[in-house]
Amino acid sequence: MRIPTKEEILEWISENPTQTTKRDIARAFGIKGAARIDLKRVLRELEAEGHLQKRKKTYRDPDKLAPVAVLQITGPDDDGDLFARPLEWHGEGEEPRVLVITRASDPALGQGDRILGRLTEINGEEHAYEARLIRRIGTNPRRVLGVYRQTHEGGRILPIDKGDGKEWQVLSDHSGGAKDGELVEAEQSGPKGRLGLPRAKIVARLGDPSAPKAVSLIAIHQHGIPDRFPDDVIEEADKAKPAPLGAREDLRDMPFVTIDPADARDHDDACWAHSDDDPKNTGGHVVWVAIADVAEYVRPGAALDREARKRGNSSYFPDRVVPMLPDRLSGDLCSLHEGVPRAVLALRIQVTDKGEKIGHRFVRAMIRSVASLNYGEVQAAHDGQPSARCEPLMDEVISPLYAAYEALTKARAARQPLELDLPERKIVLTDEGEVDSVAFRDRHDAHRLIEEFMVLANVCAAETLIAAKSPLLFRVHEEPSPEKLDALRETASSAGLTLAKGQVLQTRHLNALLKAAAGTDEAELINLSTLRSMTQAYYSPSNFGHFGLALMSYAHFTSPIRRYADLIVHRALITAHGWGEDGLSPEEVETLEGTAKHISETERRSMLAERDTSDRYLAAYLSERIGDEFTGRISGIARFGVFVKLDETGADGLIPMRELGSEYFQFDHDSNTLIGSDTGLVIGLGQRVTARLAEAAPVTGGVALELISLDGEPVKRGSGGRGRGRPVRRKATKAKRKADKVKRKVSRQRR
């Protein structure tokens, strides 16, 4: 039986990067039986010669570039194609050649220019990769978002930012074909012209300012979210170099993997698990969690640090991300890309077969992720349908991860954190920025596995720093106020359910209520009402516990790329362990209170901007369906009407008071209900509604509805309602007494 040559084996691995186990190679060349010994010898020789690198049971080419890399333009070839070379190269062979694919909107690039590029591996060509320009390094032109107005000399841009009253001049050949009244994005193209206005070049036409593609940009500017990095921040990020191994613990032989959404651009956490060989922990597990060492690159007081603190966190929209850190860090040096050595803070956790933590330790280390996986493929692999990427990882990585997770679910069940069941909707956009669909996000055990590992890691961080008596920022979630609990009890009572009173509230009491509602028509109402009874989580240097997670001590540690609080915790761990001079500075300790308040506010700012963006996208999506009927459930009560959450999209629409029916409705603040003056009809949270779409305004995100039926019974519309005649007080009082008599239950029995 013929053994393939080394060249044939290398060619096979290059063309089939997901089928690189010895079994895959043997199957490809028809090698069976004793001939496998000879194949193993050849593979060992290739490994010894540096052509292959063995990672556990898989052979892979070590000469790979990261998905995002810094490149230097080497110039065009005779055919005019633009090529570049990587400036960060870990392989021992000749550095690969990269073809740069430019777009019409990209700036002109010349020999010697340094760029940040997103790479795609290419087979069968003279070049090994193709690169798309992210940006040219060392240049950071100012950008503006505004409405384009044509003039006889070209045009002007009127910024939409209220704080920027300065217009920009656009020459005719820099207009990009923009039309009068369009929303455009432009960048500065030169100094002031003869009119005394800065000159700009339009780089993107966003069309109608009310169109979906403009929605997130408007929200970003309206809420004051910084979306442009200052020059000194970009310059500092561009100068960053990959962290050396130095005194770090070398964990590069461990098979860490990242598991993220399929469209994730960065990977800041990796994990691995295996059975514990400690005889004192029979049946137990060891869980490893590795988090990108952002503190290595973002030093206290530096330009990057000041900007990260200013932003507080990354902001996420359906069509874009406004990152806390420049792409050189968030998408490259601090992203745990497959096959690339990366600096991390790693955590080894021992848990019993019941998921109870019995020990942990932090290390500052270097890892090399063996695979960048997504939730869907990991879940499919666990369910018995592994992809070519997952199959070699089943025994050593994926199965042990799920075994550790199953143990942790036992501890979670005993702890009983709040178990809300509120499916999350995802807005899916077309390439043109239009809403294609609104769907429920998939929720697999793969999601819960990562969440449980991250929660455990965050607990370990808090406990370690408390034991070290180190300052830190806690993630605090206080218990609901008595007033909100009373409102929740009222809602539960109207649904025929009970939330006990006169005891110290614990999450298990709320879980019992949620469980009793599960599977009934009131399930969504009870879940929404429970969520609304919760306080807003925030950051604080003082520890008040995390009520929702049922934890005494909790600190955010696992996402320093996108949350400044996590970076503070990383620095505190560095100082507590004596790992270097890049830990928590005395100045930071003195200002922790102010930092906590600031980043709590930036978090709320992002949430509001993200919610406004979703409202506008949904309104745009519904604007073509005026007159259609929708089902939903009452989600809010106000003096001016009721809010309805539509089943199909999750959009919130308003039924004005005048559209509720032919009688006058009185607002009862205590019970948060509307009471009909003639019939005593009580309208409250959670009731089923059929409504007609009357208006959907993409500019404001407003959705107006007309009521058709309530709890399955038609509602007669007439001339009643607030603003159409004054109510007869006797009837309103009589109606309220009637409503109180039936304990504010809906008089038309829910079916």
Secondary structure, DSSP 8 states (H G I E B T S, - for coil): -----HHHHHHHHHH-TT--BHHHHHHHTT--TTHHHHHHHHHHHHHHTTS-EEETTEEE-S----SEEEEEEEEE-TT--EEEEES----SS----EEEE--TTS----TT-EEEEEEEE-SSSSSSEEEEEEEETT----EEEEEEEEETTEEEEEES-TT----EEEEGGGSTT--TT-EEEEEEEEEE-TTS-EEEEEEEEEESTTSHHHHHHHHHHHTT---S--HHHHHHHHT------TTSEE-TTS--EEEE-TT-S---EEEEEEE---GGGTT-EEEEEEEE-GGGTS-TTSHHHHHHHHH-B-EEETTEEE-SS-HHIIIIITS--TTSEEEEEEEEEEE-TT--EEEEEEEEEEEE-SEEEEHHHHHHHHTT---TTTGGGIIIIIHHHHHHHHHHHHHHHHH---------EEEEE-TTS-EEEEEE----HHHHHHHHHHHHHHHHHHHHHHHTT----EEEB----HHHHHHHHHHHHHTT-----SS---HHHHHHHHHHHTTSTTHHHHHHHHHHHS---EEESS---BTTTTBS-----S-TTTBHHHHHHHHHHHHHHT--SSS--HHHHHTHHHHHHHHHHHHHHHHHHHHHHHHHHHHHHHGGGTT-EEEEEEEEEETTEEEEEETTT--EEEEEGGGS-SS-EEEETTTTEEEETTT--EE-TT-EEEEEEEEEETTTTEEEEEEEEETTEE----S-STTSS---HHHHHHHHHHHHHTTT--SS---
